[in-house]
């Protein structure tokens, strides 16, 4: 896990590292997500499909979240994109996408 990069509040936010407990979770699993970002990141949002949630800020530049993986219908695509969106206090955002496959 990299160290937090110290940036002024109005600088473009940076996502430095994303950690997933699994990139191929099974329905019912608890998926833990950790994000390390620059010091000026005020919030991190996770989106998958049409759903979004905010991550908990645990320290400067450190965000964590856990979520239970839902059961998906057989006809639905199980290859999904997890969008990680970091914002500074001015609302400037940056996004990084991570593929996940629900089994």
C-alpha positions in Angstrom: 0.0 0.0 0.0 1.6 3.3 -1.0 1.9 6.4 1.2 -0.6 9.2 1.0 0.6 12.0 -1.4 0.2 15.4 0.3 -1.5 17.9 -2.1 -3.1 21.4 -1.6 -6.9 21.4 -1.2 -7.6 22.7 -4.8 -5.3 20.3 -6.6 -6.7 17.5 -8.8 -7.4 14.5 -6.5 -5.5 11.3 -7.0 -6.4 7.6 -6.4 -3.2 5.9 -5.5 -4.2 2.4 -4.7 -7.3 0.2 -4.7 -7.5 -3.0 -2.7 -10.3 -5.6 -3.1 -10.7 -8.7 -0.9 -11.6 -10.5 -4.1 -12.0 -9.5 -7.8 -14.2 -12.6 -8.3 -16.6 -12.6 -5.3 -19.4 -15.1 -4.9 -23.0 -14.1 -4.0 -23.3 -13.7 -0.3 -19.6 -12.9 0.2 -18.5 -9.8 2.1 -16.4 -7.7 -0.2 -14.0 -5.4 1.5 -12.6 -2.4 -0.4 -9.8 -0.1 0.6 -8.7 3.0 -1.3 -5.6 5.1 -0.7 -5.9 8.6 -2.2 -4.1 11.9 -2.0 -4.5 14.0 1.1 -7.0 16.5 -0.5 -9.6 13.8 -1.2 -12.7 14.6 0.9 -14.9 11.7 -0.2 -14.8 8.5 -2.2 -17.9 7.0 -3.8 -18.4 3.5 -5.1 -20.8 2.7 -8.0 -21.7 -0.5 -9.6 -24.6 -0.9 -12.0 -27.1 1.7 -10.9 -26.2 1.7 -7.3 -23.8 4.0 -5.4 -22.5 4.3 -1.8 -20.0 6.5 0.0 -16.8 5.0 1.6 -15.9 5.6 5.2 -12.9 7.9 5.7 -10.6 6.3 8.3 -7.6 8.7 8.1 -6.2 11.3 5.7 -6.3 9.7 2.3 -7.6 6.3 3.6 -11.1 5.0 2.8 -12.7 1.7 3.6 -16.0 0.0 2.8 -17.6 -3.5 3.1 -20.6 -4.8 1.4 -22.4 -8.1 0.9 -22.3 -9.3 -2.7 -25.9 -9.8 -4.0 -27.2 -12.8 -5.8 -27.6 -11.9 -9.5 -30.1 -13.5 -11.8 -28.7 -15.9 -14.4 -29.8 -13.7 -17.3 -27.9 -10.7 -16.0 -24.3 -10.0 -16.9 -22.0 -11.1 -14.0 -19.0 -9.1 -15.4 -19.4 -5.7 -13.8 -17.4 -2.5 -13.5 -16.8 -1.0 -10.0 -16.4 2.8 -10.4 -14.3 4.5 -7.7 -14.8 8.3 -7.7 -12.7 10.5 -5.5 -13.6 14.1 -4.9 -11.9 17.0 -3.2 -13.7 19.6 -1.1 -14.2 21.8 -4.2 -16.1 18.9 -5.9 -13.4 18.2 -8.5 -13.5 14.4 -9.1 -11.4 11.7 -10.7 -12.6 8.2 -11.5 -10.9 4.8 -11.7 -12.7 1.7 -12.9 -12.0 -1.8 -11.7 -13.6 -5.0 -13.2 -15.2 -7.5 -10.9 -16.9 -10.8 -11.8 -19.7 -12.0 -9.5 -19.9 -15.8 -9.3 
